[in-house]
Amino acid sequence: MTRATNAPTRRSRPAKRSAPKQTPSRGAQPRAIAAVAPPPTADLAQPVVANAAPRPVADVASLAGRYLTFLLAGGEYGLAILGVREILALIPINPVPRTPAEVLGVINLRGRIVPVVDLRLKLGLPAAAPTDQTVIIVVQPRDGEMPVGCVVDEALGVLQFAAEQIEPPPDLRADPADTAFILGVGKAEQRVIFLLDLQTVLAAATALAGTPPKS
């Protein structure tokens, strides 16, 4: 009889030990995966916000004002009129050795040396031979800085843009550095005018400040 009573006791002990073998950690694993799953979804949304951040609507609206418009390869562009000093007929330009292709050289403007940039080449547009309409727009982004001449196909005139007439540059999914020179896009009736950032466009030419013309 003692052997009969001991047998169930031995069988019940493995049953008690089997309970801890049901590891709850396995059941917790799906919870951890569910908790980690949302962050990748949030991360995928971040680039969309980041793309819009460099061109906030408030900054674009602050571009309202008057712009000198001109033609380049059939497209219309504009420079803030406050930075424009004068418009010159195309005159001989003295080339400077070992300068970028878009830097045509310098001119002697009433005794002052002014570097000249071909805006077609600077903006990545194809080169073109000058015509009777080709002009040099002399600009000075800020007081005290060296003036720079910009060769354009033709000067059109001055347009006034209100805040609601200016939109951020379109997102073409290109390298932001390639479109950094565009501040905004102005709308005038059926026309589209790209508003340029003088500081960015003329960065290559300012290094020629004080360079004498080639004899």
DOMAR-390976 format. One record per residue (C-alpha): residue in three letters; z, y, x. Coordinates in steps of 0.02 Angstrom, whole numbers, padded with zeros to 5 digits, always signed. Layout:
ALAZYX;...
This chain:
MET+00000+00000+00000;THR+00032+00118+00142;ARG-00142+00089+00208;ALA-00215+00134+00038;THR-00122+00296+00030;ASN-00168+00344+00209;ALA-00354+00321+00178;PRO-00375+00464+00054;THR-00272+00574+00167;ARG-00393+00547+00312;ARG-00542+00583+00199;SER-00468+00743+00133;ARG-00444+00818+00307;PRO-00631+00830+00345;ALA-00652+00913+00176;LYS-00529+01047+00227;ARG-00614+01068+00394;SER-00787+01078+00315;ALA-00743+01240+00225;PRO-00742+01347+00383;LYS-00911+01274+00431;GLN-00989+01376+00289;THR-01015+01526+00404;PRO-01019+01687+00304;SER-01112+01773+00446;ARG-01272+01688+00390;GLY-01254+01766+00220;ALA-01225+01937+00298;GLN-01389+01937+00393;PRO-01498+01990+00244;ARG-01381+02135+00213;ALA-01404+02197+00391;ILE-01594+02185+00375;ALA-01589+02280+00211;ALA-01485+02416+00292;VAL-01605+02433+00439;ALA-01761+02432+00333;PRO-01748+02611+00262;PRO-01746+02703+00431;PRO-01925+02652+00479;THR-01984+02720+00311;ALA-01899+02886+00349;ASP-01972+02889+00525;LEU-02148+02867+00457;ALA-02124+03023+00352;GLN-02065+03129+00498;PRO-02236+03158+00580;VAL-02302+03233+00418;VAL-02163+03362+00421;ALA-02185+03389+00607;ASN-02371+03426+00587;ALA-02336+03564+00462;ALA-02191+03640+00560;PRO-02293+03733+00692;ARG-02386+03829+00554;PRO-02252+03883+00429;VAL-02317+03981+00280;ALA-02203+04128+00322;ASP-02283+04147+00494;VAL-02459+04139+00424;ALA-02416+04270+00293;SER-02355+04386+00431;LEU-02532+04389+00498;ALA-02588+04505+00358;GLY-02676+04659+00424;ARG-02842+04725+00489;TYR-02956+04620+00599;LEU-03115+04656+00694;THR-03235+04517+00645;PHE-03379+04451+00750;LEU-03502+04307+00765;LEU-03497+04160+00885;ALA-03628+04021+00866;GLY-03649+04063+00682;GLY-03462+04060+00644;GLU-03354+04210+00602;TYR-03198+04252+00700;GLY-03072+04393+00699;LEU-02958+04483+00820;ALA-02812+04593+00765;ILE-02876+04772+00768;LEU-02717+04831+00853;GLY-02769+04737+01010;VAL-02948+04802+01013;ARG-02981+04952+01128;GLU-03170+04975+01118;ILE-03338+04890+01095;LEU-03468+04902+01233;ALA-03652+04861+01242;LEU-03682+04719+01363;ILE-03680+04787+01541;PRO-03699+04700+01710;ILE-03552+04586+01750;ASN-03500+04553+01930;PRO-03467+04366+01952;VAL-03310+04310+02042;PRO-03322+04151+02148;ARG-03219+03997+02107;THR-03169+04048+01931;PRO-03180+03946+01770;ALA-03350+03940+01686;GLU-03292+04045+01539;VAL-03240+04187+01655;LEU-03404+04280+01683;GLY-03331+04402+01810;VAL-03272+04582+01805;ILE-03342+04752+01756;ASN-03301+04927+01816;LEU-03246+05018+01659;ARG-03226+05202+01703;GLY-03147+05158+01870;ARG-03040+05015+01804;ILE-03079+04833+01843;VAL-03086+04728+01684;PRO-03112+04538+01684;VAL-03241+04474+01559;VAL-03234+04309+01464;ASP-03373+04221+01370;LEU-03287+04176+01206;ARG-03419+04046+01167;LEU-03371+03945+01320;LYS-03186+03981+01302;LEU-03185+03906+01128;GLY-03291+03756+01177;LEU-03450+03818+01094;PRO-03623+03797+01173;ALA-03683+03933+01290;ALA-03820+04050+01232;ALA-03929+04183+01311;PRO-03878+04363+01268;THR-03975+04460+01137;ASP-03986+04641+01083;GLN-03836+04609+00970;THR-03724+04540+01109;VAL-03575+04654+01144;ILE-03416+04657+01246;ILE-03257+04683+01147;VAL-03124+04757+01260;VAL-02951+04701+01204;GLN-02775+04729+01265;PRO-02652+04607+01185;ARG-02499+04711+01231;ASP-02465+04882+01302;GLY-02459+04881+01490;GLU-02561+04721+01507;MET-02731+04712+01590;PRO-02875+04741+01466;VAL-03000+04598+01451;GLY-03180+04601+01394;CYS-03239+04468+01271;VAL-03425+04433+01257;VAL-03474+04391+01077;ASP-03640+04367+00989;GLU-03620+04513+00870;ALA-03485+04630+00806;LEU-03479+04632+00615;GLY-03344+04755+00563;VAL-03163+04774+00513;LEU-03086+04674+00370;GLN-02916+04694+00288;PHE-02829+04530+00248;ALA-02683+04519+00128;ALA-02553+04381+00147;GLU-02630+04278+00007;GLN-02799+04284+00094;ILE-02737+04191+00247;GLU-02705+04005+00259;PRO-02643+03892+00400;PRO-02777+03812+00508;PRO-02839+03647+00435;ASP-02759+03491+00507;LEU-02904+03398+00586;ARG-02786+03278+00676;ALA-02843+03344+00843;ASP-02738+03383+00994;PRO-02632+03536+00944;ALA-02674+03614+01112;ASP-02858+03615+01065;THR-02827+03726+00913;ALA-02681+03828+00977;PHE-02791+03983+00988;ILE-02815+03988+00797;LEU-02677+04083+00709;GLY-02744+04063+00534;VAL-02898+04061+00423;GLY-02945+04218+00328;LYS-03041+04213+00164;ALA-03156+04354+00110;GLU-03262+04315-00043;GLN-03362+04161+00012;ARG-03332+04192+00196;VAL-03213+04100+00311;ILE-03148+04192+00466;PHE-03046+04108+00602;LEU-02910+04227+00663;LEU-02884+04208+00849;ASP-02728+04223+00956;LEU-02768+04348+01093;GLN-02632+04285+01210;THR-02696+04106+01207;VAL-02881+04147+01212;LEU-02868+04267+01358;ALA-02746+04169+01466;ALA-02880+04116+01589;ALA-02945+04292+01617;THR-02781+04382+01651;ALA-02771+04297+01821;LEU-02917+04406+01876;ALA-02819+04566+01852;GLY-02848+04678+02000;THR-02991+04573+02070;PRO-03125+04689+02144;PRO-03304+04672+02087;LYS-03425+04577+02197;SER-03527+04696+02306;
